[in-house]
Amino acid sequence: MDNRFLSSIRRERLKVRMERLDAVATLFMIFWITVIFQGAIRKWLLPGFQILYFIQDVPIFIAYVYAIANGIIWYGGVFYFSIFFAFILFLQSALQVIFINYDMAAALIGLHHYLFYLPMIFLIPACMTHRNIQKFIRFNLLTILPMSMLAFMQVISPRNAWVNQTAAGDDVGQAFSVDGVLARSSGTFNFTLPFSVWCGIMVALVIGEWLTPPERRAFRSRAFLILNSVAMLITSATSGSRTAVFLVLLAVVGGFFAVLIRSNLTAIAGYASMLLILPLLVGLAYFLAPANLNTLANRFTEKSDQQEMTFRVQNMTVGFITDTQFSLLGKGIAANIPAAQAAANAFNSDPYRGADNFEYAEWDNIRAVQGLGTFVGTIVVLSRYVTSIIVLFAAYKAYALPGIASFTHAMPLAFTVVPTLAIGDMIHSAPVQAPQVLYCAAMICSALLYRREASASVPMPLTESTARV
């Protein structure tokens, strides 16, 4: 009798615990949906209403409060490093306000871009059970076909068409142009870069579904998976974005590494046969939008574009060392963040006092050193590199888990988000790009936390004998 009573109490506690985990996961899911569609609201419903740039902060703040109040936190090394990371950024921004007369409003925006989305990495893993991961995958697979149709309408429409309107109400913005003539697709996003990241993530999810045994897929329909595969590859090929093509190819490479890890000759042959279909899909994309494919091909093959790509990669990777001058405090934490300038303007102040003639770089890692100073900026850049390596290692561990615990989407996801995590526009465009990347990285970690239970239960600690992230 006593044993049955105690067992019922344990089951009830577990039920309550799971309900709270599901509630936090639902809040984060609402946040993800807001990130995907806030650009559509800003472009087509309320153009010029710039405060909507931060609309996704509402659901994620509620998720933070609910998760912390219920103790749903992953107290791993990432948590403690995040506390240290936040401390040094708060300290540096305070010193900038005091000693270089940096604008307070701009400093707060800078701290927001650097830190506000960081808790995702230690809160999402604590609530993202296998069931909640499946919900996330299922939702995103359902968005692929309508998003692809919207993106195709954008590339075949004139630049001044309604579907190519920007959030500022400027319907011929250069941001949506390929050689000043053809429109670049942005889907429901306000700009092409987050749409490129979205393309890479969706292709990674599709590849992960192909790697998953049919009985464990988010959708059992093979026809639906084929349609999503075709739609994403055509969408990426016609997007006019080299970044989209690059991230999609990295997802494909990640999938190939995944089948190699298993050393299953049948799986390797099956994946290789799928790769042989890619030229056919590129041909179909060319038939549908030949001008876009020709322009995109020129951006890869023309000598001037190749030199520009080489210059860009060099600056994004090592430019923070080669192209910056020594500075102890930097020019200001919100270096070249438009939202910070807007906040300062609202208070009739200038965040860049004393730096009027200073030219900020186009690339995030260089801007981090310019804005935060040599020491703190370098810590930020190196933290991004180390975190990227950790995510790749965690993806390998999550995929290599035995049986149904294996997260088959881990390797393609890691390969496609790590470039943005390491050298991409994560800080400058934090309200959109940081959530995309950190959400996927957090899901990879969650597969390790819940590795012994494929449906629910409580997260397992990361011990030395398994993995430490």
C-alpha positions as CSV (number, residue, x, y, z in Angstrom):
1,M,0.0,0.0,0.0
2,D,2.8,2.4,1.0
3,N,4.7,1.6,-2.1
4,R,1.7,2.1,-4.4
5,F,1.1,5.5,-2.6
6,L,4.7,6.6,-3.1
7,S,4.6,5.5,-6.7
8,S,1.5,7.5,-7.3
9,I,3.1,10.6,-5.8
10,R,6.2,10.1,-8.0
11,R,4.0,9.8,-11.1
12,E,2.0,12.9,-10.2
13,R,5.2,14.9,-9.6
14,L,6.6,13.7,-12.9
15,K,3.3,14.6,-14.6
16,V,3.5,18.1,-13.2
17,R,7.2,18.4,-14.1
18,M,6.4,17.4,-17.7
19,E,3.5,19.9,-18.0
20,R,5.9,22.6,-16.9
21,L,8.5,21.5,-19.4
22,D,5.9,21.5,-22.2
23,A,4.7,24.9,-21.1
24,V,8.2,26.4,-21.4
25,A,8.8,24.6,-24.7
26,T,5.5,26.1,-26.0
27,L,6.5,29.6,-25.0
28,F,9.8,29.1,-26.9
29,M,7.9,27.8,-29.8
30,I,5.7,30.9,-29.9
31,F,8.9,32.9,-29.8
32,W,10.3,31.0,-32.8
33,I,7.0,31.6,-34.7
34,T,7.3,35.3,-33.9
35,V,10.9,35.4,-35.2
36,I,9.8,33.8,-38.5
37,F,6.8,36.1,-39.1
38,Q,7.7,39.4,-37.5
39,G,9.2,40.6,-40.8
40,A,5.9,39.9,-42.6
41,I,4.1,42.1,-40.0
42,R,6.7,44.9,-40.5
43,K,6.8,44.7,-44.2
44,W,3.1,44.3,-45.1
45,L,0.9,45.2,-42.2
46,L,2.7,48.0,-40.3
47,P,5.6,49.3,-42.4
48,G,7.7,51.9,-40.7
49,F,6.6,50.8,-37.2
50,Q,10.2,49.9,-36.2
51,I,9.5,49.0,-32.6
52,L,8.1,45.7,-34.0
53,Y,11.7,44.7,-34.6
54,F,11.7,43.7,-30.9
55,I,8.2,42.0,-30.9
56,Q,9.8,38.6,-30.4
57,D,11.3,39.7,-27.1
58,V,7.8,39.5,-25.4
59,P,7.3,35.7,-25.7
60,I,10.9,34.9,-25.0
61,F,11.0,37.1,-21.8
62,I,7.9,35.3,-20.6
63,A,9.6,32.0,-21.3
64,Y,12.7,33.1,-19.4
65,V,10.6,34.1,-16.3
66,Y,8.5,31.0,-16.3
67,A,11.5,28.7,-16.8
68,I,13.6,30.3,-14.1
69,A,10.7,30.5,-11.7
70,N,10.2,26.7,-12.1
71,G,13.9,25.8,-12.0
72,I,14.0,24.6,-15.6
73,I,17.6,25.5,-16.2
74,W,20.6,23.5,-17.5
75,Y,23.3,24.2,-14.9
76,G,26.2,23.2,-17.2
77,G,29.4,24.8,-18.1
78,V,27.6,27.0,-20.7
79,F,25.4,28.5,-17.9
80,Y,28.4,29.6,-15.8
81,F,30.4,30.9,-18.8
82,S,27.3,32.9,-19.8
83,I,27.3,34.6,-16.3
84,F,31.0,35.4,-16.7
85,F,30.4,36.7,-20.3
86,A,27.5,38.9,-19.2
87,F,29.6,40.3,-16.3
88,I,32.5,41.5,-18.5
89,L,30.1,43.0,-21.0
90,F,28.2,44.9,-18.3
91,L,31.5,46.1,-16.8
92,Q,32.9,47.2,-20.2
93,S,29.8,49.1,-21.2
94,A,29.7,50.8,-17.8
95,L,33.3,51.9,-18.2
96,Q,32.4,53.3,-21.7
97,V,29.5,55.3,-20.3
98,I,31.8,56.7,-17.6
99,F,35.1,57.3,-19.4
100,I,34.2,57.9,-23.0
101,N,30.9,59.5,-22.4
102,Y,29.1,56.8,-24.3
103,D,25.3,57.2,-24.6
104,M,23.4,55.1,-22.1
105,A,20.5,54.2,-24.4
106,A,22.9,53.0,-27.0
107,A,24.8,51.0,-24.4
108,L,21.5,49.3,-23.3
109,I,20.7,48.3,-26.9
110,G,24.2,47.0,-27.3
111,L,23.9,44.8,-24.2
112,H,20.5,43.6,-25.5
113,H,22.0,42.5,-28.8
114,Y,24.9,40.7,-27.1
115,L,23.1,39.1,-24.1
116,F,19.3,39.0,-24.3
117,Y,19.1,35.8,-26.4
118,L,22.0,34.1,-24.7
119,P,19.9,32.4,-22.0
120,M,18.3,30.3,-24.8
121,I,21.4,28.1,-24.8
122,F,20.9,26.9,-21.2
123,L,17.1,27.2,-20.9
124,I,15.9,25.5,-24.1
125,P,17.9,22.3,-23.6
126,A,16.2,21.8,-20.2
127,C,12.7,21.8,-21.6
128,M,13.2,20.4,-25.1
129,T,12.3,16.7,-24.7
130,H,12.1,14.4,-27.7
131,R,8.4,15.1,-28.0
132,N,9.0,18.9,-28.0
133,I,11.7,18.5,-30.6
134,Q,9.3,16.6,-32.8
135,K,6.8,19.4,-32.5
136,F,9.4,21.9,-33.6
137,I,10.4,19.8,-36.6
138,R,6.8,19.2,-37.5
139,F,5.9,22.9,-37.5
140,N,8.8,23.9,-39.6
141,L,8.2,21.2,-42.2
142,L,4.7,22.5,-42.5
143,T,6.0,26.0,-43.2
144,I,8.4,25.0,-46.0
145,L,5.9,24.8,-48.9
146,P,4.0,28.1,-48.2
147,M,7.3,29.9,-47.6
148,S,8.8,28.5,-50.8
149,M,5.8,29.7,-52.8
150,L,6.1,33.1,-51.3
151,A,9.9,33.2,-52.0
152,F,9.3,32.2,-55.6
153,M,6.7,34.9,-56.1
154,Q,9.3,37.4,-54.9
155,V,12.0,36.3,-57.3
156,I,9.7,36.4,-60.4
157,S,8.0,39.7,-59.4
158,P,9.4,43.1,-60.2
159,R,11.4,44.9,-57.5
160,N,8.6,47.3,-56.9
161,A,6.0,44.6,-56.4
162,W,4.2,44.5,-53.1
163,V,5.8,41.2,-52.1
164,N,9.2,42.8,-52.3
165,Q,8.4,45.7,-50.0
166,T,10.7,46.4,-47.1
167,A,9.8,47.3,-43.5
168,A,10.6,50.9,-44.1
169,G,8.0,51.1,-46.8
170,D,10.6,51.4,-49.5
171,D,9.5,49.1,-52.3
172,V,12.7,49.3,-54.3
173,G,15.3,48.8,-51.6
174,Q,18.7,47.7,-52.7
175,A,18.6,45.1,-50.0
176,F,16.3,43.0,-52.2
177,S,18.2,43.4,-55.4
178,V,20.4,41.1,-57.6
179,D,22.5,43.3,-59.9
180,G,20.1,46.2,-59.3
181,V,17.4,44.5,-61.5
182,L,16.2,41.2,-60.1
183,A,14.6,40.8,-56.7
184,R,16.2,38.6,-54.1
185,S,13.9,36.5,-52.0
186,S,13.4,37.2,-48.3
187,G,10.3,35.2,-47.6
188,T,8.5,36.5,-44.5
189,F,11.8,38.0,-43.2
190,N,12.6,41.7,-43.6
191,F,16.0,41.0,-45.1
192,T,17.7,38.4,-47.2
193,L,20.3,37.2,-44.7
194,P,18.0,35.7,-42.1
195,F,16.1,34.1,-45.0
196,S,19.3,32.5,-46.1
197,V,19.9,31.1,-42.6
198,W,16.3,29.8,-42.6
199,C,17.0,28.0,-45.9
200,G,20.0,26.2,-44.4
201,I,18.1,25.2,-41.3
202,M,15.1,23.9,-43.2
203,V,17.3,21.9,-45.5
204,A,19.1,20.5,-42.5
205,L,15.7,19.4,-41.0
206,V,14.7,17.8,-44.2
207,I,18.0,15.9,-44.5
208,G,17.6,14.9,-40.8
209,E,14.2,13.4,-41.7
210,W,15.7,11.4,-44.5
211,L,18.3,10.1,-42.1
212,T,15.5,9.1,-39.6
213,P,13.9,5.7,-39.8
214,P,10.4,6.1,-41.4
215,E,8.5,5.0,-38.3
216,R,10.2,7.8,-36.2
217,R,9.8,10.7,-38.7
218,A,7.7,13.8,-37.9
219,F,5.5,12.9,-40.8
220,R,5.2,9.4,-42.2
221,S,4.4,10.6,-45.8
222,R,7.3,10.1,-48.1
223,A,5.6,12.2,-50.7
224,F,5.4,15.1,-48.3
225,L,9.1,14.8,-47.5
226,I,10.0,14.7,-51.3
227,L,7.9,17.8,-51.9
228,N,9.7,19.7,-49.1
229,S,13.1,18.6,-50.4
230,V,12.3,19.8,-53.9
231,A,10.8,23.0,-52.7
232,M,13.8,23.9,-50.5
233,L,16.4,23.2,-53.1
234,I,14.6,25.2,-55.7
235,T,14.0,28.0,-53.3
236,S,17.7,28.2,-52.3
237,A,18.9,28.0,-55.9
238,T,16.6,30.8,-57.0
239,S,17.1,33.0,-53.9
240,G,19.9,35.1,-55.5
241,S,21.9,34.6,-52.3
242,R,25.3,33.0,-52.2
243,T,24.9,32.7,-48.4
244,A,21.8,30.6,-48.8
245,V,23.5,28.3,-51.3
246,F,26.6,28.0,-49.1
247,L,24.6,27.1,-46.0
248,V,22.4,24.6,-47.9
249,L,25.5,22.9,-49.2
250,L,26.9,22.7,-45.7
251,A,23.7,21.0,-44.5
252,V,24.1,18.5,-47.3
253,V,27.8,17.9,-46.3
254,G,26.7,17.5,-42.7
255,G,24.2,14.8,-43.7
256,F,26.9,13.0,-45.7
257,F,29.2,13.1,-42.6
258,A,26.4,11.6,-40.6
259,V,26.0,8.6,-42.9
260,L,29.8,8.1,-42.9
261,I,29.8,8.1,-39.1
262,R,27.4,5.1,-39.1
263,S,29.6,3.3,-41.6
264,N,26.5,1.8,-43.2
265,L,27.2,1.1,-46.8
266,T,23.5,1.0,-47.7
267,A,22.9,4.4,-46.1
268,I,26.0,5.8,-47.8
269,A,24.8,4.5,-51.2
270,G,21.3,5.8,-50.6
271,Y,22.6,9.3,-49.7
272,A,24.9,9.4,-52.6
273,S,22.1,8.5,-55.0
274,M,20.1,11.4,-53.6
275,L,23.0,13.7,-54.3
276,L,22.9,12.6,-57.9
277,I,19.4,14.1,-58.2
278,L,20.6,17.6,-57.2
279,P,21.7,18.6,-60.8
280,L,18.2,17.7,-62.0
281,L,16.7,20.0,-59.4
282,V,19.1,22.8,-60.3
283,G,18.0,22.3,-63.9
284,L,14.3,22.6,-62.8
285,A,15.2,25.8,-60.9
286,Y,16.9,27.2,-64.0
287,F,13.8,26.4,-66.1
288,L,11.6,28.2,-63.6
289,A,13.9,31.3,-63.1
290,P,16.8,31.3,-65.6
291,A,17.7,35.0,-65.0
292,N,18.2,34.4,-61.3
293,L,20.3,31.3,-61.8
294,N,22.5,33.1,-64.4
295,T,23.0,36.0,-62.1
296,L,23.8,33.8,-59.1
297,A,26.2,31.8,-61.2
298,N,28.0,35.0,-62.2
299,R,28.4,35.9,-58.5
300,F,30.3,32.7,-58.0
301,T,32.3,32.7,-61.2
302,E,33.2,36.3,-62.1
303,K,36.7,37.2,-61.0
304,S,35.7,40.3,-59.2
305,D,33.1,38.5,-57.2
306,Q,35.6,35.7,-56.4
307,Q,38.0,38.3,-55.1
308,E,35.2,39.9,-53.1
309,M,34.3,36.6,-51.6
310,T,37.9,35.9,-50.6
311,F,38.2,39.4,-49.1
312,R,34.9,38.9,-47.2
313,V,36.0,35.5,-45.8
314,Q,39.4,36.8,-44.7
315,N,37.8,39.8,-42.9
316,M,35.1,37.7,-41.3
317,T,37.5,35.1,-39.9
318,V,40.8,37.0,-39.0
319,G,39.9,40.6,-39.6
320,F,39.4,41.2,-35.9
321,I,43.2,40.7,-35.6
322,T,44.5,42.2,-38.9
323,D,42.1,45.1,-39.5
324,T,41.7,46.7,-36.0
325,Q,43.7,49.1,-34.0
326,F,44.5,48.7,-30.3
327,S,41.9,50.2,-28.0
328,L,41.4,49.5,-24.3
329,L,37.7,50.6,-24.1
330,G,36.6,50.6,-27.7
331,K,34.2,53.0,-29.4
332,G,31.1,51.7,-27.8
333,I,29.4,48.4,-27.3
334,A,26.6,49.1,-29.9
335,A,29.1,49.7,-32.7
336,N,27.1,50.2,-35.9
337,I,23.9,48.7,-34.6
338,P,21.1,50.7,-36.2
339,A,18.7,50.1,-33.3
340,A,21.2,51.8,-30.9
341,Q,21.4,54.9,-33.2
342,A,17.6,55.0,-33.3
343,A,17.4,54.8,-29.5
344,A,19.9,57.6,-29.1
345,N,18.1,59.7,-31.6
346,A,14.9,59.2,-29.6
347,F,16.7,61.0,-26.7
348,N,18.3,63.6,-29.0
349,S,21.8,62.3,-28.3
350,D,24.7,60.9,-30.2
351,P,26.0,57.5,-29.1
352,Y,29.2,57.9,-31.1
353,R,30.5,61.1,-29.6
354,G,34.1,61.5,-30.4
355,A,34.0,58.9,-33.1
356,D,32.2,60.8,-35.8
357,N,35.0,60.1,-38.4
358,F,35.4,56.5,-37.4
359,E,34.6,53.9,-40.0
360,Y,33.0,50.8,-38.6
361,A,33.5,47.5,-40.4
362,E,30.8,45.5,-42.2
363,W,31.6,42.3,-40.3
364,D,30.5,41.4,-36.9
365,N,33.8,40.1,-35.4
366,I,35.7,43.2,-36.4
367,R,32.9,45.4,-35.1
368,A,33.0,43.6,-31.8
369,V,36.7,44.5,-31.3
370,Q,36.0,48.1,-32.6
371,G,33.1,48.5,-30.2
372,L,34.3,46.7,-27.1
373,G,38.0,47.3,-27.3
374,T,40.9,44.9,-28.1
375,F,40.7,42.7,-25.0
376,V,36.9,42.3,-24.4
377,G,36.2,42.2,-28.2
378,T,38.7,39.4,-28.7
379,I,37.1,37.5,-25.8
380,V,33.8,37.8,-27.6
381,V,35.2,36.6,-30.9
382,L,37.1,33.7,-29.4
383,S,34.0,32.7,-27.4
384,R,32.1,32.4,-30.7
385,Y,34.8,30.2,-32.2
386,V,35.0,27.9,-29.1
387,T,31.2,27.7,-28.9
388,S,31.1,26.7,-32.6
389,I,33.5,23.8,-31.9
390,I,31.5,22.7,-28.9
391,V,28.3,22.7,-31.0
392,L,29.9,20.5,-33.7
393,F,31.2,18.1,-31.0
394,A,27.8,18.0,-29.3
395,A,26.2,17.3,-32.7
396,Y,28.5,14.3,-33.2
397,K,27.7,13.0,-29.7
398,A,23.9,13.5,-30.2
399,Y,23.9,11.8,-33.5
400,A,26.1,8.9,-32.3
401,L,23.8,8.1,-29.5
402,P,22.5,4.5,-29.8
403,G,19.0,3.5,-31.1
404,I,16.0,5.8,-30.7
405,A,18.0,8.3,-28.6
406,S,20.0,9.4,-31.7
407,F,19.2,12.9,-32.9
408,T,19.5,12.3,-36.6
409,H,19.1,16.0,-37.5
410,A,22.1,17.1,-35.3
411,M,24.9,16.9,-37.9
412,P,23.2,18.8,-40.8
413,L,21.9,21.4,-38.3
414,A,25.3,21.9,-36.8
415,F,27.1,22.3,-40.1
416,T,24.6,24.9,-41.4
417,V,24.4,27.1,-38.2
418,V,28.0,27.0,-37.1
419,P,29.3,29.5,-39.8
420,T,26.7,32.1,-38.6
421,L,27.6,31.3,-35.0
422,A,31.3,31.7,-35.6
423,I,31.6,34.6,-38.1
424,G,28.1,35.6,-39.2
425,D,26.0,38.6,-38.5
426,M,24.9,37.4,-35.1
427,I,25.2,40.6,-33.1
428,H,24.3,43.3,-35.6
429,S,21.0,41.4,-36.5
430,A,20.6,39.7,-33.1
431,P,16.8,39.9,-32.8
432,V,16.4,37.6,-35.8
433,Q,19.7,35.8,-36.5
434,A,20.7,35.0,-32.9
435,P,17.4,33.2,-32.1
436,Q,17.7,31.1,-35.3
437,V,21.2,29.9,-34.6
438,L,20.9,29.5,-30.8
439,Y,17.6,27.7,-31.0
440,C,19.2,25.0,-33.2
441,A,22.3,24.8,-31.0
442,A,20.2,24.4,-27.9
443,M,18.2,21.6,-29.5
444,I,21.4,19.7,-30.2
445,C,22.4,20.0,-26.5
446,S,18.9,18.9,-25.5
447,A,19.3,15.6,-27.3
448,L,22.2,14.8,-25.0
449,L,20.4,15.9,-21.9
450,Y,17.4,13.6,-22.7
451,R,19.6,10.8,-24.2
452,R,18.2,7.9,-22.2
453,E,14.5,8.7,-22.8
454,A,13.2,9.2,-26.3
455,S,9.8,10.5,-25.2
456,A,9.8,12.3,-21.9
457,S,11.2,11.9,-18.4
458,V,13.8,14.3,-16.8
459,P,17.0,15.4,-18.3
460,M,20.0,13.2,-17.5
461,P,23.2,14.9,-16.3
462,L,26.1,15.1,-18.7
463,T,28.7,12.9,-17.0
464,E,32.3,12.4,-17.9
465,S,31.5,8.9,-19.2
466,T,29.1,10.3,-21.8
467,A,29.6,13.9,-22.9
468,R,30.3,17.3,-21.5
469,V,29.2,20.3,-23.4
